């Protein structure tokens, strides 16, 4: 799949009518339990810890970061599949985070999700027709048999599958075809927003291109808005209008897709970009390469101050380990007003006033009792898998 894109013009700041989703101070914390007879909460996994972002109508917002940063949990929390601990998610004027029960079920018609694993997200005991009809019936869209049958055939054609596929079961399809069925199921209720969680990570490269192109064609045809969660930087650049970079539960940088790749400002974003191989041996050997030291800290015990300071080659003795930076617009040549970064020293790093230094790996100990000190073993939350 080709990942080169023309440099798009920098998007202007949106007005209120252009914003479909507004996320403010969103947090998702999972309790950590300890005890054999009586469970007690000894801490929390801070999967999402204070995220502010907006998604405009008709655009594709890409969300990237390494495994464990909280991007999948953020996508689920925006749809209230994972109830937020705090914060607001305003979807077209309605605070989704505050909805429950029937009110939430009715609103779900307008936002749907395409899951990462197309096999586990499809009921193997249902035919494709039954899978598509389930959502339509739940929202009262199956009132006329002839119209419903026409709608099902239309959905199959939209995702590039024959009408004969309606009578088959998920195991009879390839991975790419199953993902197309997942997309058809999301489209069946006519949503405005689709959250795609790693939609092509389990597919072959050639199939990835087909699914990505399908998503783009459907967006152009139906005016859809996407939030695409991924860790493949090439895929994200190919499909996204804007990109947010996530690290340990929070956004560290946000910009238009082309500008983020051309002028990465946050040290973590610079490290991510340096890991993308360049198909030119001379350029590859001469360009800056940043190798991060240590592992991603535990979201159950995040570092104080800047979450990235334990691995940052540009860490300073002041501010970095005491004050958490907020997303802000910086005064850097060539950087637009829509480019935000959460770094205290972004301007100095971009100007070359600060030089990278060696980083020593740090051992971060748990603030509560664990198996090594005689306390009862900790029970991790089930929802912590794949955050």
Protein Blocks (a to p, Z undefined) as FASTA:
>chain_A
ZZbdcdddddddddfklpmbdcehiacdddddedjklccdfbdcdfbgoiaddddehiac
ddeddehilmmmmmmmmnomaccfbdcddeehiafklgghjllmmmmmmpccddfblmlm
pcfkbcfklmmmmmmmmnopambfklmmmmmmmmmmmnopafklmmpcfklpcfklmmmm
mmmmmmmnopabdcdehkllmpcfklmmmmmmmmmmmmmmnopacddddfbfklmmmmpm
bdcddeehiafbdcdfklmmmmcfbfklmmmmmmpccfbfklmmmmccdddedjdddfkl
ccehjfklmmcckbcfehjlmpccdddddddehiafklccddfklmmmmnomaccddddd
dddddfbdcfknopacddddfklgoZZ
